[in-house]
Amino acid sequence: MSQSPQAAAKSAPLHRLLMQAADAVQGVREGKSLTDLLARVPADLRPGTQALTFAALRRLGSAEATRQQLAPKAPPPRVDALLLLALALLWPEPAGGPAPMYADHTLVDQAVAAAKTRAPASANFVNAVLRRFLRERDGLVAAAQRSPLGAFNHPLWWIEKLKQDWPTQWQAILAANNRPPPMTLRVHAQRSTPAQYVQRLAEAGIAARVLGAPAAQAVVLAQPVPVSALPGFAEGLVSVQDAAAQLAAPLVVGTGLRPGARVLDACAAPGGKTAHLLELQPDLQLTALDADAQRLRRVQENLQRLGQTATLQATDARQTSGWWNGQPFDAILLDAPCSASGIVRRHPDVRWLRRPDDIAALARIQAELLDALWPLLAPGGRLVYATCSVFRAEGQAQLDAFLQRQADAKSHAVPGFTGHLLPVAENASDAEPPLDGFFYALITKP
């Protein structure tokens, strides 16, 4: 996110933003990626549309439960999406939470204006539903929160899976998913220290703090800002990357690989971890693969900004006969495709896009990647398996199954780095969880 939700949402006429955001909400409900949907929004409306859509998707379950109370027969999809968007934005903030983006009367007035443009015959209906919600808000909110969907804003199957995997922490994970994430930076290891960069930010009027171990290069901003406001960003001094994602490269490099070591980043896009590897050890011979050629271009853009080079190839890492030259790798990073269940706070559409059988299908792909890449690792080499997931099927269960299949593979525990990292606050005083949800495994070959 490049600026605060409040600033972004007030950057254009509200009724226009509501129309765009309602279309995005409807697109997600139809199974479309929010990233793709936002890319189609006019550039001047995109920041505000994103801010409103993110807020709505974090409360979509509550909005759906309430709309069912107010209008048991669903209106046409475009009208329903506008209603759900408005109900989510009118939802009361918890005590101590951020101020509402807009006054209630402004939001209702502009939602009706949007309805008059998109579906004139439904404008009176939208007005009546929203005004009734305001009159009866306390009772309607309480009723909605008596259902799991309304209380937790996740599909029921997702909630049940978290209960099974994390019986004492599932509610904290769900709550963290519904809060906006902090903006976290990675300071270039060869050019500055986090403390020095925090000072530069302070001089620019940007409040920030050093996160510290285990993410040694991480800086967390008090409020999101446009990347153009970050000192030295264009020159590669810093990159935007969550602290959990910053643990991959140190695990791969360890205490240092041999000079000129051959390293594979098997699923590299968008390139944050690729760049971090080269920041920690610039002399690596790094090969970066991704099955999506368009996403691989983002890797190249990141490397160019940082003045780095790597061998890039658009290919499925599992099809080794098509891209591997037979020379073993000293280290392999496999940041495998996964459910993204650990980064829901950054991608609030994920929970609504995933289906229960997706997890097993993704776990099969992860296992195929592990088995395909293991023979490419040199004796004495290290493979880091990573997923941005909190589901055990994509983490510890996947690792356990791999170790059963590969008798020569050995897993190593690294405190603070390996295992399931959950996106939950470390103590009650934390304003937000410091890390996204991730799983890491360090595996070596004798």
C-alpha positions as CSV (number, residue, x, y, z in Angstrom):
1,M,0.0,0.0,0.0
2,S,1.5,3.3,-1.0
3,Q,-0.5,5.7,1.2
4,S,-2.9,5.6,4.1
5,P,-6.4,4.4,3.4
6,Q,-7.9,7.7,4.5
7,A,-5.7,9.8,2.2
8,A,-6.2,7.4,-0.7
9,A,-10.0,7.2,-0.3
10,K,-10.3,11.0,-0.3
11,S,-8.3,11.5,-3.4
12,A,-11.2,11.4,-5.9
13,P,-15.0,12.0,-5.8
14,L,-16.5,9.4,-3.5
15,H,-19.4,8.2,-5.7
16,R,-16.9,7.4,-8.5
17,L,-14.7,5.5,-6.1
18,L,-17.7,3.6,-4.7
19,M,-18.7,2.5,-8.2
20,Q,-15.2,1.2,-8.9
21,A,-14.8,-0.5,-5.6
22,A,-18.3,-2.1,-5.9
23,D,-17.2,-3.5,-9.3
24,A,-14.0,-4.9,-7.6
25,V,-16.0,-6.5,-4.8
26,Q,-18.3,-8.1,-7.3
27,G,-15.3,-9.3,-9.3
28,V,-13.8,-11.0,-6.3
29,R,-17.1,-12.6,-5.5
30,E,-17.0,-14.0,-9.1
31,G,-13.6,-15.5,-8.4
32,K,-11.3,-12.8,-10.0
33,S,-8.0,-11.7,-8.5
34,L,-8.2,-8.2,-6.9
35,T,-4.7,-7.5,-8.3
36,D,-6.0,-8.0,-11.8
37,L,-9.2,-6.1,-11.1
38,L,-7.4,-3.0,-9.7
39,A,-5.1,-3.0,-12.7
40,R,-8.1,-2.1,-14.8
41,V,-9.2,0.8,-12.7
42,P,-8.2,4.3,-14.1
43,A,-4.9,5.4,-12.5
44,D,-6.3,8.5,-10.8
45,L,-9.0,6.3,-9.1
46,R,-6.8,3.3,-8.3
47,P,-5.4,4.3,-4.8
48,G,-8.8,5.3,-3.5
49,T,-10.5,2.3,-5.0
50,Q,-7.9,0.0,-3.4
51,A,-8.4,1.5,0.0
52,L,-12.2,1.1,-0.1
53,T,-12.0,-2.4,-1.5
54,F,-9.5,-3.6,1.0
55,A,-11.6,-2.2,3.8
56,A,-14.8,-3.9,2.4
57,L,-13.2,-7.3,1.8
58,R,-11.9,-7.3,5.4
59,R,-15.6,-7.1,6.5
60,L,-17.3,-8.8,3.7
61,G,-18.6,-11.6,5.9
62,S,-20.2,-9.2,8.3
63,A,-21.7,-7.2,5.4
64,E,-23.2,-10.3,3.8
65,A,-24.7,-11.5,7.1
66,T,-26.2,-8.1,7.6
67,R,-27.5,-7.7,4.1
68,Q,-29.3,-11.1,4.5
69,Q,-31.1,-9.6,7.5
70,L,-32.0,-6.4,5.8
71,A,-32.9,-7.9,2.3
72,P,-33.3,-11.7,2.5
73,K,-33.8,-11.8,-1.3
74,A,-30.5,-10.7,-2.8
75,P,-30.7,-7.8,-5.3
76,P,-29.0,-7.9,-8.7
77,P,-25.3,-8.6,-8.4
78,R,-24.1,-5.0,-9.1
79,V,-26.5,-3.6,-6.6
80,D,-25.7,-6.2,-4.1
81,A,-22.0,-5.5,-4.4
82,L,-22.6,-1.8,-3.8
83,L,-24.7,-2.5,-0.8
84,L,-22.1,-4.9,0.7
85,L,-19.4,-2.3,0.1
86,A,-21.4,0.5,1.8
87,L,-22.4,-1.8,4.7
88,A,-18.8,-2.8,5.3
89,L,-17.7,0.9,5.3
90,L,-20.5,1.8,7.7
91,W,-19.5,-0.9,10.1
92,P,-18.6,0.4,13.5
93,E,-14.9,0.5,14.3
94,P,-13.8,-1.2,17.6
95,A,-12.9,1.0,20.5
96,G,-9.5,2.6,19.9
97,G,-9.7,1.8,16.2
98,P,-9.1,4.2,13.3
99,A,-11.6,6.9,12.6
100,P,-14.2,6.2,9.9
101,M,-13.1,7.2,6.4
102,Y,-16.4,9.2,5.9
103,A,-19.3,10.4,7.9
104,D,-22.3,8.1,7.8
105,H,-24.5,10.6,6.0
106,T,-21.9,11.3,3.4
107,L,-21.3,7.6,2.7
108,V,-25.1,6.9,2.3
109,D,-25.6,9.9,0.1
110,Q,-22.7,9.0,-2.2
111,A,-23.7,5.3,-2.3
112,V,-27.2,6.4,-3.5
113,A,-25.5,8.7,-6.1
114,A,-23.5,5.7,-7.3
115,A,-26.7,3.6,-7.5
116,K,-28.4,6.3,-9.6
117,T,-25.6,6.1,-12.1
118,R,-25.2,2.3,-12.2
119,A,-28.8,1.0,-11.5
120,P,-31.2,4.0,-11.2
121,A,-34.2,1.8,-10.5
122,S,-32.5,0.5,-7.3
123,A,-31.4,3.8,-5.8
124,N,-34.4,4.1,-3.5
125,F,-33.9,0.5,-2.4
126,V,-30.2,1.2,-1.6
127,N,-31.1,4.3,0.3
128,A,-33.8,2.5,2.4
129,V,-31.5,-0.4,3.3
130,L,-28.6,1.8,4.3
131,R,-30.7,4.1,6.4
132,R,-32.3,1.2,8.1
133,F,-28.9,-0.1,8.9
134,L,-27.9,3.2,10.6
135,R,-31.1,3.3,12.6
136,E,-30.8,-0.3,13.8
137,R,-27.0,-0.7,13.6
138,D,-26.2,-2.0,17.1
139,G,-28.8,-4.8,16.9
140,L,-27.9,-5.7,13.4
141,V,-24.2,-5.9,14.1
142,A,-24.8,-8.0,17.2
143,A,-27.0,-10.4,15.2
144,A,-24.4,-10.7,12.4
145,Q,-21.6,-11.5,14.8
146,R,-23.5,-14.5,16.1
147,S,-22.6,-16.3,12.9
148,P,-19.0,-17.4,12.2
149,L,-19.1,-15.7,8.8
150,G,-20.2,-12.4,10.4
151,A,-17.9,-12.7,13.4
152,F,-14.7,-13.6,11.7
153,N,-15.0,-12.5,8.1
154,H,-13.6,-15.7,6.6
155,P,-15.3,-18.7,4.9
156,L,-16.5,-21.4,7.3
157,W,-14.2,-24.0,5.9
158,W,-11.2,-21.7,6.4
159,I,-12.2,-21.1,10.0
160,E,-12.6,-24.8,10.7
161,K,-9.2,-25.6,9.1
162,L,-7.5,-23.0,11.3
163,K,-9.2,-24.5,14.4
164,Q,-7.9,-27.9,13.5
165,D,-4.3,-26.7,12.8
166,W,-4.1,-24.1,15.6
167,P,-6.6,-24.9,18.3
168,T,-5.4,-22.2,20.7
169,Q,-4.4,-19.5,18.2
170,W,-7.0,-19.6,15.4
171,Q,-9.0,-16.6,16.7
172,A,-5.8,-14.5,17.0
173,I,-4.8,-15.4,13.4
174,L,-8.3,-14.5,12.1
175,A,-8.2,-11.2,13.9
176,A,-4.8,-10.3,12.6
177,N,-6.0,-11.1,9.0
178,N,-8.7,-8.4,9.4
179,R,-6.3,-5.6,10.3
180,P,-4.3,-3.6,7.8
181,P,-0.6,-4.6,7.8
182,P,2.4,-2.4,8.6
183,M,4.6,-1.1,5.8
184,T,7.9,-2.9,6.2
185,L,11.2,-2.1,4.4
186,R,14.3,-4.1,3.8
187,V,17.5,-1.9,4.0
188,H,20.2,-2.9,1.5
189,A,22.8,-4.8,3.5
190,Q,25.7,-3.5,1.5
191,R,24.7,0.2,1.7
192,S,23.3,1.1,5.1
193,T,22.1,-0.2,8.4
194,P,18.5,-0.1,9.7
195,A,19.4,2.4,12.4
196,Q,21.0,4.7,9.9
197,Y,18.0,4.5,7.6
198,V,15.5,5.2,10.4
199,Q,17.5,8.4,11.0
200,R,17.2,9.3,7.3
201,L,13.5,8.7,7.5
202,A,13.2,10.9,10.6
203,E,15.0,13.7,8.7
204,A,12.4,13.3,6.0
205,G,9.6,13.5,8.5
206,I,8.7,9.8,8.4
207,A,8.4,7.9,11.7
208,A,9.8,4.4,11.8
209,R,11.5,1.8,14.0
210,V,14.1,-0.9,13.6
211,L,12.3,-4.3,13.9
212,G,15.4,-6.3,15.0
213,A,15.9,-10.0,15.2
214,P,15.3,-12.2,13.4
215,A,14.7,-9.8,10.5
216,A,18.1,-8.0,10.8
217,Q,17.5,-5.5,7.9
218,A,13.8,-4.7,8.6
219,V,12.4,-1.2,9.3
220,V,8.7,-0.8,10.1
221,L,7.0,2.5,9.3
222,A,4.5,4.1,11.7
223,Q,2.2,4.8,8.7
224,P,2.4,3.7,5.0
225,V,3.8,6.3,2.6
226,P,4.3,6.3,-1.2
227,V,7.6,4.6,-2.2
228,S,8.5,7.9,-3.9
229,A,8.7,9.5,-0.5
230,L,11.3,7.0,0.7
231,P,14.8,8.4,0.7
232,G,17.0,6.4,-1.7
233,F,14.3,4.1,-2.9
234,A,14.9,4.8,-6.6
235,E,18.6,4.2,-6.1
236,G,18.0,0.8,-4.4
237,L,18.8,1.7,-0.9
238,V,15.6,0.1,0.4
239,S,12.9,-2.3,-0.8
240,V,9.3,-2.9,0.4
241,Q,9.2,-6.4,1.9
242,D,7.5,-7.9,4.9
243,A,9.7,-9.1,7.7
244,A,8.7,-12.7,7.4
245,A,9.8,-12.7,3.7
246,Q,13.1,-11.3,4.7
247,L,14.0,-14.5,6.5
248,A,14.4,-16.6,3.4
249,A,17.7,-15.2,2.1
250,P,19.6,-15.5,5.4
251,L,18.5,-19.1,5.6
252,V,19.8,-19.8,2.1
253,V,23.1,-18.1,2.6
254,G,23.7,-19.2,6.2
255,T,27.1,-18.2,7.4
256,G,28.2,-17.7,3.8
257,L,28.3,-19.8,0.7
258,R,31.6,-20.4,-1.2
259,P,32.5,-17.5,-3.6
260,G,30.7,-17.8,-6.9
261,A,28.3,-20.4,-5.5
262,R,25.5,-21.6,-7.8
263,V,22.1,-20.7,-6.3
264,L,18.6,-21.4,-7.7
265,D,15.6,-19.3,-6.8
266,A,13.0,-21.7,-8.2
267,C,9.8,-19.6,-8.0
268,A,11.3,-16.1,-7.9
269,A,8.5,-13.6,-8.8
270,P,8.2,-10.8,-7.8
271,G,11.9,-10.9,-6.9
272,G,12.2,-9.6,-3.4
273,K,14.0,-12.7,-2.2
274,T,16.1,-12.9,-5.3
275,A,17.4,-9.4,-4.7
276,H,17.9,-10.1,-1.0
277,L,20.2,-13.1,-1.8
278,L,22.4,-10.8,-4.0
279,E,22.4,-8.1,-1.3
280,L,23.8,-10.6,1.3
281,Q,26.3,-12.2,-1.1
282,P,26.8,-10.2,-4.4
283,D,29.1,-12.8,-6.0
284,L,26.5,-15.6,-6.3
285,Q,25.8,-17.2,-9.7
286,L,22.0,-16.9,-9.3
287,T,19.4,-18.5,-11.5
288,A,15.8,-17.2,-11.0
289,L,12.9,-19.1,-12.5
290,D,9.2,-18.5,-12.6
291,A,6.4,-20.2,-14.6
292,D,4.7,-16.8,-15.3
293,A,6.7,-14.8,-17.8
294,Q,4.8,-11.6,-17.0
295,R,5.6,-11.9,-13.3
296,L,9.2,-12.7,-14.2
297,R,9.5,-9.2,-15.7
298,R,8.9,-7.8,-12.2
299,V,11.9,-9.7,-11.0
300,Q,14.0,-8.0,-13.8
301,E,12.6,-4.6,-12.8
302,N,13.5,-5.1,-9.1
303,L,17.0,-6.3,-10.0
304,Q,17.5,-3.3,-12.3
305,R,16.5,-0.8,-9.6
306,L,19.0,-2.4,-7.3
307,G,21.8,-2.7,-9.9
308,Q,21.9,-6.5,-9.7
309,T,22.1,-9.3,-12.3
310,A,20.8,-12.9,-12.4
311,T,19.9,-15.4,-15.0
312,L,16.2,-15.3,-15.5
313,Q,14.1,-18.0,-17.2
314,A,10.3,-18.3,-17.6
315,T,9.7,-22.0,-17.0
316,D,8.1,-24.5,-14.7
317,A,10.8,-25.5,-12.3
318,R,9.4,-29.1,-12.2
319,Q,10.3,-29.6,-15.8
320,T,14.0,-29.8,-15.1
321,S,14.9,-31.4,-18.5
322,G,13.9,-28.3,-20.2
323,W,16.0,-25.8,-18.3
324,W,18.7,-27.5,-16.2
325,N,22.2,-27.8,-17.6
326,G,23.3,-30.6,-15.4
327,Q,25.5,-28.6,-13.0
328,P,24.3,-29.0,-9.4
329,F,23.4,-26.1,-7.2
330,D,25.1,-25.2,-3.9
331,A,21.8,-23.9,-2.6
332,I,18.2,-23.8,-3.7
333,L,15.3,-21.5,-2.5
334,L,11.9,-23.0,-3.2
335,D,9.3,-20.4,-2.3
336,A,6.5,-22.6,-3.5
337,P,3.1,-21.7,-4.8
338,C,0.6,-21.9,-1.9
339,S,-2.7,-20.8,-0.5
340,A,-1.3,-17.4,0.6
341,S,-3.2,-18.0,3.9
342,G,-0.4,-16.3,5.8
343,I,-0.6,-12.9,3.9
344,V,-4.4,-12.4,4.0
345,R,-3.9,-9.0,5.7
346,R,-2.0,-7.8,2.6
347,H,-4.3,-9.6,0.1
348,P,-7.8,-9.6,1.7
349,D,-9.3,-11.2,-1.4
350,V,-7.5,-14.4,-0.9
351,R,-9.8,-15.8,1.7
352,W,-12.8,-15.3,-0.6
353,L,-11.1,-16.7,-3.7
354,R,-9.8,-20.0,-2.2
355,R,-11.8,-23.1,-2.2
356,P,-11.4,-26.1,0.2
357,D,-9.9,-28.4,-2.4
358,D,-7.3,-25.8,-3.4
359,I,-5.2,-26.7,-0.4
360,A,-4.7,-30.4,-1.4
361,A,-4.1,-29.4,-5.0
362,L,-1.4,-26.8,-4.0
363,A,0.2,-29.4,-1.6
364,R,0.6,-31.8,-4.6
365,I,2.4,-29.1,-6.6
366,Q,4.7,-28.3,-3.6
367,A,5.6,-32.0,-3.3
368,E,6.3,-32.3,-7.0
369,L,8.6,-29.2,-6.8
370,L,10.5,-30.6,-3.8
371,D,11.0,-34.0,-5.5
372,A,12.0,-32.5,-8.8
373,L,14.5,-30.1,-7.3
374,W,16.1,-32.3,-4.7
375,P,18.3,-34.2,-7.3
376,L,19.7,-30.8,-8.5
377,L,21.2,-30.0,-5.1
378,A,24.9,-30.7,-4.7
379,P,26.2,-32.9,-1.9
380,G,26.7,-30.6,1.1
381,G,24.1,-28.2,-0.3
382,R,21.1,-26.6,1.4
383,L,17.5,-26.3,0.3
384,V,15.2,-23.8,1.9
385,Y,11.5,-24.6,1.5
386,A,9.1,-21.7,2.1
387,T,5.4,-21.0,1.8
388,C,3.4,-17.9,2.9
389,S,0.8,-20.2,4.5
390,V,-0.4,-21.0,8.0
391,F,-1.9,-24.3,7.0
392,R,0.0,-27.3,8.2
393,A,-0.7,-29.2,5.0
394,E,1.6,-26.7,3.2
395,G,4.1,-26.5,6.0
396,Q,5.1,-29.0,8.6
397,A,3.0,-31.8,7.0
398,Q,4.7,-31.2,3.7
399,L,8.1,-31.3,5.2
400,D,7.4,-34.5,7.1
401,A,6.2,-36.2,4.0
402,F,9.2,-35.1,2.0
403,L,11.6,-36.4,4.7
404,Q,9.9,-39.8,4.5
405,R,10.3,-39.9,0.7
406,Q,14.0,-38.7,0.7
407,A,16.1,-40.8,3.0
408,D,19.2,-38.6,2.5
409,A,17.4,-35.3,3.4
410,K,18.0,-33.8,6.8
411,S,15.9,-31.0,8.4
412,H,17.5,-28.4,10.7
413,A,15.7,-26.2,13.2
414,V,16.9,-22.6,13.3
415,P,15.2,-20.7,16.1
416,G,13.3,-17.7,15.0
417,F,13.5,-18.8,11.3
418,T,12.2,-22.3,10.7
419,G,8.8,-23.8,11.3
420,H,5.4,-22.1,11.2
421,L,5.6,-18.4,11.8
422,L,2.1,-17.2,12.7
423,P,0.8,-13.6,12.1
424,V,-0.1,-13.0,15.7
425,A,1.0,-10.3,18.1
426,E,3.8,-11.3,20.4
427,N,2.2,-9.6,23.4
428,A,-1.0,-7.7,24.2
429,S,0.7,-4.3,23.8
430,D,1.7,-4.9,20.1
431,A,-0.2,-2.7,17.8
432,E,0.0,-5.3,15.0
433,P,1.7,-8.6,14.4
434,P,5.3,-8.0,13.3
435,L,5.4,-10.8,10.7
436,D,3.2,-12.2,8.0
437,G,2.4,-15.9,8.3
438,F,5.1,-18.1,6.8
439,F,6.6,-21.6,6.9
440,Y,10.3,-22.2,6.5
441,A,12.3,-25.5,6.4
442,L,16.1,-25.8,6.1
443,I,17.0,-29.1,4.5
444,T,20.6,-30.3,3.7
445,K,22.1,-33.1,1.6
446,P,25.1,-35.0,3.0
